[in-house]
Amino acid sequence: MTALLKMYASENCRITGIDLVASEIAKENFNGIPNTFFYSKDLLADLSDLGKFDFIYCQEVLHHTNDPKRAFLNLVSLLDNGGEIAIYVYKKKAPMREYADDYIRSQIAGLSYEDAMKVCYSVTQLGKELHDAGIKVNVPAVEVLGIEKGEYDLQRFIYHFFLKCFWNDQFNFHDNAVINYDWYHPQNCTRHTLEEIEGWFHDAGLEITQSYVDFYGITMRGKKK
Ligand SMILES: C[S@@+](CC[C@H](N)C(=O)[O-])C[C@H]1O[C@@H](n2cnc3c(N)ncnc32)[C@H](O)[C@@H]1O
């Protein structure tokens, strides 16, 4: 993400990347690239020593903190007047999918990587079998379960509305399992509604300039008045 920002920024623009644990990796990746700075920081801690920013982008981090709204407001406090912030957070999904996600996470969040991966291998095998079956299903809208009418590949149908069992033929089995692990293993993984995120922006005194919702997440951008 930092590389993308760097690509579109003017040459003398200073870009700062922060993460709880991954900043050293980024620092190595950017070794020698001017005007890029990386720090290990907790989004819930005092960040004032970083200075002020005219643009902040926070992708897929807030929902992994203990208090996503407080972490967001902490970032907003670093904006210059007229500065902008954009975030991406996970969206609340269909009720059965939410239930299964929470249940599986509760079963594996405390396990070691190896033991959690064993569980993820079985979930991945399920995703693969559903995909390999090559079945399409036509389903009616079932409002109480958040199911939208339409034709779905069987794996995608289960995936969207009942259980994350990721499978993509372009990756090998292990890499597919790691994607499922990445979803289920984090201790914190909150999901949010559009109204909730709009509320964060309003409470922070930001004008919402862009908002986009897909199956998985919410992207919102706002400007400090
Ligand atoms: C899904 S990754 C996203 C990484 C990166 N932003 C990206 O888009 O590629 C989630 C990241 O959140 C970081 N994280 C979790 N809790 C955090 C916190 N309290 N403060 C800062 N970073 C945190 C993790 O270390 C992890 O690198």
The ligand as an SDF file (V2000), in Angstrom:
LIG
                    3D

 27 29  0  0  0  0  0  0  0  0999 V2000
   -4.5700   -7.3040    7.2890 C   0  0  0  0  0  0  0  0  0  0  0  0
   -3.0450   -6.5590    7.7850 S   0  0  0  0  0  0  0  0  0  0  0  0
   -3.0580   -5.0600    6.8320 C   0  0  0  0  0  0  0  0  0  0  0  0
   -1.6750   -4.5740    6.5910 C   0  0  0  0  0  0  0  0  0  0  0  0
   -1.5510   -3.3530    5.6710 C   0  0  0  0  0  0  0  0  0  0  0  0
   -2.2270   -2.1980    6.1890 N   0  0  0  0  0  0  0  0  0  0  0  0
   -2.0230   -3.6640    4.2840 C   0  0  0  0  0  0  0  0  0  0  0  0
   -3.0600   -3.1700    3.8780 O   0  0  0  0  0  0  0  0  0  0  0  0
   -1.3580   -4.4450    3.5970 O   0  0  0  0  0  0  0  0  0  0  0  0
   -3.4350   -6.0400    9.4140 C   0  0  0  0  0  0  0  0  0  0  0  0
   -2.2840   -5.3270   10.0900 C   0  0  0  0  0  0  0  0  0  0  0  0
   -2.7930   -4.6670   11.2570 O   0  0  0  0  0  0  0  0  0  0  0  0
   -1.7140   -4.5480   12.1610 C   0  0  0  0  0  0  0  0  0  0  0  0
   -2.2580   -4.1640   13.4830 N   0  0  0  0  0  0  0  0  0  0  0  0
   -3.1010   -4.8740   14.2650 C   0  0  0  0  0  0  0  0  0  0  0  0
   -3.3910   -4.1900   15.3960 N   0  0  0  0  0  0  0  0  0  0  0  0
   -2.7150   -3.0110   15.3230 C   0  0  0  0  0  0  0  0  0  0  0  0
   -2.5940   -1.8720   16.1800 C   0  0  0  0  0  0  0  0  0  0  0  0
   -3.2260   -1.8240   17.3660 N   0  0  0  0  0  0  0  0  0  0  0  0
   -1.8120   -0.8520   15.7870 N   0  0  0  0  0  0  0  0  0  0  0  0
   -1.1500   -0.8900   14.5830 C   0  0  0  0  0  0  0  0  0  0  0  0
   -1.2270   -1.9370   13.7190 N   0  0  0  0  0  0  0  0  0  0  0  0
   -1.9930   -2.9850   14.0920 C   0  0  0  0  0  0  0  0  0  0  0  0
   -1.0790   -5.9270   12.0990 C   0  0  0  0  0  0  0  0  0  0  0  0
    0.2400   -5.9110   12.5900 O   0  0  0  0  0  0  0  0  0  0  0  0
   -1.1740   -6.2460   10.5950 C   0  0  0  0  0  0  0  0  0  0  0  0
    0.0220   -5.9320    9.9210 O   0  0  0  0  0  0  0  0  0  0  0  0
  1  2  1  0
  2  3  1  0
  2 10  1  0
  3  4  1  0
  4  5  1  0
  5  6  1  0
  5  7  1  0
  7  8  2  0
  7  9  1  0
 10 11  1  0
 11 12  1  0
 11 26  1  0
 12 13  1  0
 13 14  1  0
 13 24  1  0
 14 15  1  0
 14 23  1  0
 15 16  2  0
 16 17  1  0
 17 18  1  0
 17 23  2  0
 18 19  1  0
 18 20  2  0
 20 21  1  0
 21 22  2  0
 22 23  1  0
 24 25  1  0
 24 26  1  0
 26 27  1  0
M  CHG  2   2   1   9  -1
M  END
$$$$
